[in-house]
Amino acid sequence: MTEGALVTAQQPAPLSVIQQLDPVYVDVPQSTAEMLRLKRSLEGGRLNQGGAGQKKVKLLLEDGSAYPFAGTLQFRDVTVDPTTASVILRVVFPNPKSDLLPGMYVRAVVREGIKEQAILIPQQAVSRDPKGDPVALVVDAGGKVQQRMLVLDRAIGDRWLVTTGLASGDRVIVEGMQKVRPGASVKAVPFEAAKSK
């Protein structure tokens, strides 16, 4: 308010705004669908929630660069926002250089749990059958091609997290899938992913 302006009770404009910059609170929305999936995974024992770094959160700034300090997860809101179907996670970050300012948009990387025996395969190794279900071609111990039906959890980077359908040690065909059919004999060679520049 400027000097001489009329001030009234319950006016919408505050007289002053006091903001704390170090530490700073970052509110992160989490969808209720993701929250329920995580809760079921933890209860079913598919994820391990232990570990010293479990409550640590990383932050990516608007330009894609990583924020140098890790934050600490404080709490999850208990009320769902009906307009977005999400709850709020509150994270506290140290902000000694005032790099984080109120109103900034950032992306948070929350460590939700550890899956000890996870199987990740390149997304290009997964195709779809006529019904739209995910399948992969694997090479068995005898050098024969087999088709496996998969259940996928979600994408992590450029890979799929496989729930069922593959076991540790399975050799998945990533390239040349158009040239092979189930039952064909093949010679498997290790796959080398293209390195990003």
C-alpha positions in Angstrom: 0.0 0.0 0.0 1.2 3.5 -0.8 1.4 6.2 1.8 -2.0 8.0 2.1 -4.0 5.1 0.6 -7.2 4.1 2.3 -6.8 0.8 4.3 -9.9 -1.2 5.2 -10.6 -4.4 7.2 -10.6 -7.6 5.1 -9.2 -5.9 2.0 -7.9 -8.2 -0.7 -4.5 -6.4 -1.0 -2.1 -7.2 1.9 -0.3 -4.3 3.6 3.0 -6.2 3.1 4.2 -9.7 2.1 6.9 -11.4 4.1 8.6 -14.4 2.4 11.2 -16.8 3.7 13.9 -17.6 1.2 16.3 -19.8 3.2 15.1 -22.5 3.6 12.3 -22.4 1.0 9.3 -24.7 0.7 8.6 -26.4 -2.6 5.1 -27.8 -3.0 4.9 -30.8 -5.5 1.6 -32.2 -6.8 1.3 -35.9 -6.9 -1.6 -37.6 -8.7 -3.9 -39.8 -6.6 -3.5 -42.6 -9.2 0.3 -42.5 -8.7 -0.1 -42.3 -4.9 -2.4 -45.4 -4.9 0.0 -47.3 -7.2 2.9 -46.5 -4.9 0.9 -47.5 -1.8 0.0 -50.9 -3.3 3.6 -51.5 -4.3 4.9 -50.8 -0.8 2.2 -52.9 0.9 2.8 -55.8 -1.6 6.5 -55.7 -0.8 7.4 -54.9 -4.4 9.2 -51.8 -3.2 11.5 -51.3 -0.3 11.0 -48.0 1.5 14.0 -48.3 3.8 17.3 -46.4 3.4 18.9 -43.3 4.7 18.3 -41.3 1.6 14.6 -42.1 1.3 13.3 -38.7 2.2 15.8 -36.8 0.0 14.5 -35.0 -3.0 16.4 -33.6 -6.1 15.3 -30.6 -8.0 15.5 -29.6 -11.6 15.3 -25.9 -12.4 13.3 -24.4 -15.3 16.4 -24.5 -17.7 16.9 -28.2 -17.0 19.9 -27.8 -14.7 20.1 -29.6 -11.4 19.8 -27.7 -8.2 23.0 -28.3 -6.2 21.3 -28.9 -2.8 19.0 -31.9 -1.9 15.7 -31.2 -0.2 13.9 -33.2 2.5 10.4 -34.5 2.2 8.3 -33.1 5.1 4.8 -34.4 4.6 2.0 -35.3 2.2 -1.2 -33.4 2.2 -4.3 -35.4 3.3 -6.8 -33.6 1.1 -7.2 -34.2 -2.6 -7.6 -31.2 -4.9 -10.8 -32.1 -6.8 -9.9 -29.9 -9.8 -6.6 -31.7 -10.4 -7.1 -35.1 -8.6 -3.7 -34.6 -6.8 -2.3 -34.2 -3.3 0.6 -31.9 -2.4 4.0 -33.0 -1.2 5.9 -30.4 0.8 9.7 -30.4 0.4 12.1 -28.1 2.2 15.3 -27.0 0.4 18.2 -25.0 1.6 18.5 -21.8 -0.5 21.7 -20.0 0.6 22.2 -18.2 -2.7 18.5 -17.3 -3.2 18.4 -19.3 -6.5 14.9 -20.5 -5.7 12.3 -17.7 -5.7 8.5 -17.8 -4.8 6.4 -18.7 -7.8 9.2 -20.5 -9.8 8.3 -23.7 -11.7 10.6 -26.6 -10.9 10.6 -30.4 -11.3 11.2 -32.6 -8.3 12.6 -36.1 -8.4 11.2 -37.9 -5.4 12.7 -41.2 -4.4 9.6 -43.3 -3.8 11.2 -46.6 -3.1 13.7 -49.2 -4.2 12.8 -52.2 -6.3 15.7 -54.6 -5.6 15.1 -57.1 -8.5 13.8 -54.7 -11.1 14.1 -55.6 -14.8 14.4 -52.7 -17.2 14.5 -53.3 -21.0 14.9 -50.7 -23.8 11.6 -49.4 -25.1 12.5 -50.4 -28.7 12.5 -54.1 -27.6 8.8 -54.0 -26.8 6.2 -54.4 -29.6 2.5 -54.9 -29.4 0.4 -57.9 -30.5 -2.9 -57.4 -32.5 -4.8 -56.9 -29.2 -2.3 -54.1 -28.1 -0.7 -56.2 -25.4 3.1 -55.7 -24.9 5.3 -58.5 -26.2 9.1 -59.1 -26.5 11.2 -61.6 -28.4 13.8 -63.5 -26.3 16.5 -66.0 -27.3 16.5 -69.2 -25.2 19.5 -71.3 -24.2 19.3 -73.3 -27.4 19.4 -70.2 -29.6 15.7 -70.3 -30.6 13.5 -67.2 -30.6 10.5 -67.2 -28.2 7.7 -64.6 -27.8 6.9 -63.5 -24.3 3.9 -61.6 -23.1 4.8 -58.8 -20.8 3.2 -56.8 -18.1 4.8 -53.3 -17.9 4.7 -51.0 -14.9 5.9 -47.7 -16.5 8.5 -46.0 -18.5 11.7 -44.9 -16.8 13.7 -42.8 -19.1 14.0 -44.7 -22.4 13.3 -48.1 -20.8 10.3 -50.1 -19.6 10.0 -51.4 -16.1 8.8 -55.0 -16.5 6.5 -56.4 -13.9 6.1 -60.0 -15.3 7.1 -61.9 -18.4 10.9 -61.8 -18.1 13.4 -63.2 -15.7 16.9 -62.3 -14.8 19.3 -63.6 -17.5 16.8 -63.6 -20.3 18.3 -62.3 -23.6 15.9 -59.9 -25.2 16.0 -59.1 -28.9 16.4 -55.3 -29.3 17.3 -54.9 -33.0 16.4 -57.0 -36.1 13.0 -58.0 -34.8 11.5 -57.7 -38.3 13.8 -60.5 -39.6 13.0 -63.2 -36.9 10.0 -65.2 -36.0 9.3 -67.4 -32.9 11.0 -70.8 -33.3 13.7 -69.5 -35.6 17.4 -70.2 -34.8 19.5 -67.1 -34.2 22.9 -66.0 -33.1 22.7 -63.5 -30.3 25.2 -60.7 -30.0 25.3 -58.1 -27.2 23.4 -54.9 -27.8 25.2 -51.6 -27.5 22.9 -48.6 -27.0 23.7 -45.4 -29.0 25.5 -43.0 -26.8 23.9 -39.5 -26.5 26.1 -36.6 -27.5 
